[in-house]
Amino acid sequence: MQDDRHTRRRAVALRYDAEKEAAPRVVAKGAGELAERIIRLAEENDVHVHQDPGLVALLAKLDVETEIPEELYRAVAQVLAFVYRLNDRTEIAKPR
């Protein structure tokens, strides 16, 4: 029998409101079917899905509603900067 813990998809959802929160916060996490649901909901709501298994493994250790620790600020900031740039490009490309 194959150990599927290494092949199951995992997901962590973050929320960050710079005006209200000091750091991004884990708002959902899961593996397997739950991860697929998190990813599907993100895609259905035009939320960017970033694939980084190493970062997901670290974030998955946190409890839901926990702010990310300072040690992960740089990694998450890079993802957020990428997402903000994508959002800016998408806004520019939208017809008015």
Order of alpha helices (4+ residues) and beta strands (2+ residues): beta-beta-alpha-alpha-alpha
